[in-house]
Amino acid sequence: MDLVWDMTNDVASWPDLFTEYSAAEVLGQDGNTIRFRLSMHPDASGTVWSWVSERTPDPVTRTVVAHRTEPGPFEFMDIRWSYEERPDGVLMRWVQDFRMRPQAPVDTPTMTDRINANTKIQMEVIRGKVEAAARAAEGSAPTAGQKEASHS
C-alpha cells in the first residue's frame, strides 16, 4: 500500500508514471493540498494541452480529492481517488466527474468514451511500473535468513 500510495501521489514524477503527460510542475503546496500544472504530449495537430489542478491526499483514509482550477474545455473536472488494501495487492480507483463546455471541441459523451478508454491504458501502465518497483525493492531487501546470517 505504501509503495502504491507514494508513487501515485508523487505528482512531480507523473510524466514517468503516466504515458500521456510530458510535464508536471508543482506550483505550490498548502498543507496536504498540492497545486500543479500538467502538460500532455502534443496531439495529432501539434497542440499541447495543459491545465492547473489541485489535489489533496488523505493518507489516513487513503483517498484523494482533486479538481481542475483551470478547467479549459470542461465546465468542471473533479476526481476522487481511493485505495483499498486487498490480500492480492492494492485496488486503486479514480472516478472523474466532469461536463464539457458547449463550445468544447467534443461533447460530454465523446469525452467520456475517450477517458474510459485511456483510463484502462493508464491503469495498466501504472500497475506495471508499481509492480516493477515492488519487485526491485524486494530484490534489494535482505530476506529474514540473510538478516540472521549477517548478525551471526
N, C-alpha and C positions, 0 to 999 in steps of 0.2 A: 504494500500500500504506500509506504513512504516513497519508494522509488517512482511509482506512477504519479503520485501527488507532486513530488518535486519536479520531475521532468515536464509534466503538462502545465505546471504553474510558473515555470521559468520563461516568462514572455520574451525576454531578450534572445532566448535560444530557439524560438518558434521557427525561424527560417530553416533551421537544421532538423526540426521535428516534423513540420508540415511541408508538403511539396509545393503548395500554392503561394507561399509567402516569400518574397525576395528580401524583405527587411522588416525588422521590428525595432522601433525606437521607444524606449521608456522615457516618457516626458516628465513624469513626476510620481510621487507616492505620498499619500496621506493616510497614515495608519496602515491598514491592510489593503486599501484601495490603490490600485495602480492605474495610471493614465498612460496610454501608449498609442503610437501610430503604427499601423500595419500597412505594408505595401505589397501588392501582388506582383507576380511576374507579368510582363506585357501580354495582353490578349492578342488575338489574331490580327487586330487592326493596329497594334502597337501601343494601345492605351495602357497605362499603369494605373490601376485603381488603388486608392489609398484612403484611409479614414482613421479617425481617432476614436478610441474606445476606453471605457473604464471597466475594471473587473475587481471584485472584492472576494478573495478566497476566505473561507472559514475553515481552518484546519480542525476545529472541534467537531463540526457536523459533516466535514468532508464534502462541502458544497461550495459553489462559486456562482455569484450573480454578476452579470456583465451587461453592458449596453453600449451602443454606439452613441457618442456625443456629437459626431459628425455623420449623420445617417446617409448622406448622399442621396441615391435614388430611392432609399427606403423612407417611408413615413416614420418608422421606428424599427429598431432591431434590438431585442432583448434576448439574452442567452442565459440558461441555467445549466450548470454542470453539476453532476452528482457522482460520487464514488462509493462503491459498496464492496467491502471485502467478502470474497467467496472462498470456499475450500480450494477451488482450482485457479484462483487468481483474483483480479480486481475487475469489477464491472464499472466501466466509466461511460456515462451517458451525457450527451448535451442535447438540450431542447432549445430550438430557436423559434422565437415568436416575433413575427415581422409582418409588415404590409408594405407593398411597393407604392410609390407616389404615382398618381395618374399619368404624369409626363415621363415616367421612367422608361428606359428602352425595352423592358419586359414587364409583363403583368405578374401579379402575385402567384397564380397557379404555375406559370412557367418558371419563376424563380424557385418555387417550392420543389419542383421536379429537379432543377439544377442542384439545389442544395442537398436534397436527399441522395442524389447520385454521387455527388462529390464527398458527402459525409462518409459514405461506405468506403471510398478510396482512402480518405484521410485517416479514418479509424484503423484500417489495415496497416497503413504506413506507420502510424504511431505505435500500434501494438508490436509490430516487428522491431522498431527501434527500442522500445522499452524492454522487450524480451531479450534483445541482444545486449542491452546494458545490464540486465539482471544476470545473464549468463557470464558476462565479463566480470561482474562483481563476484559471482560465485567462484569463478576460476581463480581470482586473485586472493580470495579469503581462505585462510588455512582451515582445514577440517578439524573436528574435535580431536582426532587422532594426532594430527600434526601439532596441535597446540600442546597436547600432553607430552609428545616427544620432545618438544622444544624446552619443556620445563624439567626434563629428566637430568 
